[in-house]
Amino acid sequence: MSLRAIVAGPDEDGIGDALEAENVDVARVNGVLSRPTLEEAGVLEADLYVLTDVDQATTIPIVCDLNDDIRTVAYGDRTVPEFVRGQLDLALDPQLMDATLVAEELVG
């Protein structure tokens, strides 16, 4: 069974492609993200939620509420707001960690 991931936000650093290269089933969502949008993307069944748009950080508590077992990752060059840090499993800057390396670590 392959891992399922949701990449939320623009993917300028290629984390979605890097996850797909690791045989992860990736759903991509953009724009203003709501609970119904996340549900349609498969958040209830997902193993991994990768947020690339810090402006959508309010989705982290929603994702955690919908799926107790999901791992949450912020992958962007901006600081994550304090109110979601406790619910994040990992926060990484693409300038410090290449998408390929991040994907390998998340899958391995």
C-alpha positions as CSV (number, residue, x, y, z in Angstrom):
1,M,0.0,0.0,0.0
2,S,1.5,3.3,-1.0
3,L,1.4,6.4,1.1
4,R,-1.1,9.2,0.3
5,A,-0.2,12.8,0.6
6,I,-1.9,16.1,0.1
7,V,0.2,19.0,-1.1
8,A,-1.6,22.3,-0.2
9,G,-0.5,25.5,-1.9
10,P,1.8,26.3,-4.8
11,D,4.5,23.8,-5.3
12,E,7.3,26.0,-6.6
13,D,10.0,23.8,-4.9
14,G,8.7,20.5,-6.3
15,I,7.8,18.6,-3.1
16,G,4.8,17.0,-4.9
17,D,6.9,15.7,-7.7
18,A,9.6,14.5,-5.3
19,L,6.9,12.6,-3.3
20,E,5.5,11.1,-6.5
21,A,9.1,10.0,-7.4
22,E,9.0,8.1,-4.1
23,N,5.7,6.3,-5.2
24,V,3.5,8.5,-3.0
25,D,0.0,9.1,-4.3
26,V,-0.2,12.9,-4.3
27,A,-3.4,15.1,-4.3
28,R,-2.8,18.8,-4.9
29,V,-5.0,21.6,-3.7
30,N,-4.6,25.4,-4.2
31,G,-6.4,28.6,-3.5
32,V,-8.4,29.2,-0.3
33,L,-8.6,25.9,1.4
34,S,-11.7,24.9,3.3
35,R,-12.8,21.7,5.2
36,P,-14.9,20.5,2.2
37,T,-11.9,21.1,-0.2
38,L,-9.6,19.1,2.1
39,E,-12.2,16.3,2.4
40,E,-12.6,16.1,-1.4
41,A,-8.8,15.9,-1.7
42,G,-8.8,12.8,0.6
43,V,-7.6,14.2,3.9
44,L,-9.5,11.5,5.8
45,E,-7.4,8.8,4.1
46,A,-4.2,10.7,3.7
47,D,-1.0,9.8,5.6
48,L,0.8,13.1,5.0
49,Y,-0.3,16.8,4.7
50,V,2.4,19.1,3.2
51,L,1.5,22.8,3.4
52,T,3.5,25.1,1.1
53,D,1.5,28.2,1.7
54,V,1.9,29.6,5.2
55,D,-1.1,31.9,4.6
56,Q,-3.2,28.7,4.7
57,A,-1.8,27.7,8.1
58,T,-5.3,27.6,9.6
59,T,-5.8,24.3,7.7
60,I,-3.3,22.5,10.0
61,P,-5.8,22.3,12.9
62,I,-8.6,21.3,10.5
63,V,-6.5,18.5,9.1
64,C,-5.5,17.3,12.5
65,D,-9.1,17.3,13.6
66,L,-10.2,15.3,10.6
67,N,-7.4,12.7,10.7
68,D,-5.7,11.8,14.0
69,D,-3.0,9.7,12.2
70,I,-1.8,12.2,9.6
71,R,1.7,13.7,9.7
72,T,1.7,17.5,9.0
73,V,4.6,19.2,7.4
74,A,5.1,22.9,6.5
75,Y,7.5,23.2,3.6
76,G,8.1,26.9,2.8
77,D,10.5,29.8,3.3
78,R,8.2,31.7,5.6
79,T,7.8,31.3,9.4
80,V,4.8,29.2,10.5
81,P,2.4,31.1,12.9
82,E,2.8,30.2,16.6
83,F,-0.8,28.9,16.9
84,V,-0.1,25.9,14.6
85,R,3.4,24.9,15.7
86,G,2.1,22.5,18.3
87,Q,0.2,20.6,15.7
88,L,3.0,20.4,13.1
89,D,5.2,17.4,12.9
90,L,7.8,19.1,10.9
91,A,8.6,22.6,9.5
92,L,11.3,22.8,6.8
93,D,12.7,25.6,4.6
94,P,13.2,24.6,0.9
95,Q,16.4,26.6,0.9
96,L,17.9,24.4,3.5
97,M,16.5,21.0,2.5
98,D,16.0,20.0,-1.1
99,A,12.5,18.5,-2.0
100,T,14.0,15.2,-3.0
101,L,15.8,14.7,0.3
102,V,12.6,15.8,2.2
103,A,10.5,13.3,0.3
104,E,13.0,10.5,0.9
105,E,13.0,11.2,4.6
106,L,9.2,11.4,4.8
107,V,8.7,8.1,3.0
108,G,11.6,6.3,4.6
